[in-house]
Amino acid sequence: MALEGLKVITYLGFKIKNNNPTSVSFLGIDLDNTLGLAAGLDKNGDYIDSLSALGFGHIEIGTVTPKPQLGNKKPRLFRIRSEKALINNMGFNNKGVDYLVRKVEKRNSSTPLGISIGKNLDTPMDSALEDYLICLDKVYLLADYIAINISSPNTKNLRDLQSETYIDNLLSSIKDRQSVLNSTKGYTPILIKISPDMSLDELKIVSASVLQNKLDGIICANTTSSHNHPSGKGGLSGGPLFELSTNALAVLRGFVGPDLPIIASGGVIDLETFEEKINKGANVAQIYTGFIYEGPSLVDEIINSVS
Ligand SMILES: Cc1cc2nc3c(=O)[nH]c(=O)nc-3n(C[C@H](O)[C@H](O)[C@H](O)COP(=O)(O)O)c2cc1C
């Protein structure tokens, strides 16, 4: 597997140098640069040190769930090379939150770390909150921020958590737990990751709930289920996701105002698309699919071009 190869080259001392590190303060964290790695590439925290050597300003690991689970049936990952795109129907395949905690505790690098948490497939929707709280408690002290993933299209009904029926209760309960944990352990920011497939009204509802419940920020966005790939299922990422997710970002920035921290994700495949995310209101931006196609040279290009 390619990530195993990355482990070897970083073990041998490979490192991408950031020639103009700029200390950017984001969520109270000092970042070397505004480019991050999006969730899902290192689901279990197995590659944190290798990925850190590539120069990312932050790395988001996960999504993890309380219990380990296998994810959806294979094949579940398809490349559309001509468009620098992927379709994935992974379904939160992961080794469980306890495994990830052990990995994070053993890491040697200090790149700021986001930890993305989700619910197990077999947890009923009415108990979804419990899954998030279990993971939140376990990763709270280890993360620079925690991402609440309610937007993967590959776990049945997960995206319903973004709807008016669930969102306020979910976010207020998570906020309450954060306040309790803060009193003894200090403050860890919590963001939600949203879908790019929401209507204007749905975006408005989520934005209002985030502001009302004083969540720390939003990650915009996950993969889109709006595509015609023959596999039928799964979320589309990379090139074709850029416009949809960037439009959602611009609308979101309008709804939440200038101050709420936003991480952009979706279709960053070169310097230009990275800069456009920042221009449209993101504080920082992440890559996933672009990194799969271009490799570490894309990280080098971006972090050494932006000031
Ligand atoms: C194979 C694959 C697995 C992913 N797994 C996760 C995940 O576990 N949690 C999550 O929040 N996002 C996950 N994502 C979504 C990415 O984090 C990212 O938001 C999305 O791919 C859009 O960015 P991109 O166009 O740069 O890839 C996954 C994406 C891919 C392609």
The ligand as an SDF file (V2000), in Angstrom:
LIG
                    3D

 31 33  0  0  0  0  0  0  0  0999 V2000
  -11.3690    7.2300    0.0940 C   0  0  0  0  0  0  0  0  0  0  0  0
  -11.9270    8.3760    0.8820 C   0  0  0  0  0  0  0  0  0  0  0  0
  -12.2490    8.2010    2.2230 C   0  0  0  0  0  0  0  0  0  0  0  0
  -12.7550    9.2610    2.9700 C   0  0  0  0  0  0  0  0  0  0  0  0
  -13.0360    9.0730    4.2980 N   0  0  0  0  0  0  0  0  0  0  0  0
  -13.4720   10.1160    5.0310 C   0  0  0  0  0  0  0  0  0  0  0  0
  -13.6980    9.9660    6.4190 C   0  0  0  0  0  0  0  0  0  0  0  0
  -13.4850    8.9020    7.0110 O   0  0  0  0  0  0  0  0  0  0  0  0
  -14.1490   11.0540    7.1140 N   0  0  0  0  0  0  0  0  0  0  0  0
  -14.3820   12.2670    6.5190 C   0  0  0  0  0  0  0  0  0  0  0  0
  -14.7710   13.2150    7.1850 O   0  0  0  0  0  0  0  0  0  0  0  0
  -14.1560   12.4330    5.1930 N   0  0  0  0  0  0  0  0  0  0  0  0
  -13.7120   11.3990    4.4590 C   0  0  0  0  0  0  0  0  0  0  0  0
  -13.4680   11.5720    3.1310 N   0  0  0  0  0  0  0  0  0  0  0  0
  -13.7370   12.8960    2.5190 C   0  0  0  0  0  0  0  0  0  0  0  0
  -12.4830   13.7490    2.4870 C   0  0  0  0  0  0  0  0  0  0  0  0
  -12.0210   14.0380    3.7740 O   0  0  0  0  0  0  0  0  0  0  0  0
  -12.7420   15.0700    1.7560 C   0  0  0  0  0  0  0  0  0  0  0  0
  -13.6300   15.8520    2.5140 O   0  0  0  0  0  0  0  0  0  0  0  0
  -13.3440   14.8620    0.3840 C   0  0  0  0  0  0  0  0  0  0  0  0
  -12.6960   13.8110   -0.3000 O   0  0  0  0  0  0  0  0  0  0  0  0
  -13.2600   16.1410   -0.4680 C   0  0  0  0  0  0  0  0  0  0  0  0
  -11.9330   16.5790   -0.6060 O   0  0  0  0  0  0  0  0  0  0  0  0
  -11.0260   16.2380   -1.9000 P   0  0  0  0  0  0  0  0  0  0  0  0
  -11.8010   16.6560   -3.1060 O   0  0  0  0  0  0  0  0  0  0  0  0
   -9.7700   17.0250   -1.6570 O   0  0  0  0  0  0  0  0  0  0  0  0
  -10.7960   14.7720   -1.8660 O   0  0  0  0  0  0  0  0  0  0  0  0
  -12.9670   10.5180    2.3670 C   0  0  0  0  0  0  0  0  0  0  0  0
  -12.6380   10.7030    1.0050 C   0  0  0  0  0  0  0  0  0  0  0  0
  -12.1260    9.6510    0.2710 C   0  0  0  0  0  0  0  0  0  0  0  0
  -11.7970    9.8790   -1.1690 C   0  0  0  0  0  0  0  0  0  0  0  0
  1  2  1  0
  2  3  1  0
  2 30  2  0
  3  4  2  0
  4  5  1  0
  4 28  1  0
  5  6  2  0
  6  7  1  0
  6 13  1  0
  7  8  2  0
  7  9  1  0
  9 10  1  0
 10 11  2  0
 10 12  1  0
 12 13  2  0
 13 14  1  0
 14 15  1  0
 14 28  1  0
 15 16  1  0
 16 17  1  0
 16 18  1  0
 18 19  1  0
 18 20  1  0
 20 21  1  0
 20 22  1  0
 22 23  1  0
 23 24  1  0
 24 25  2  0
 24 26  1  0
 24 27  1  0
 28 29  2  0
 29 30  1  0
 30 31  1  0
M  END
$$$$
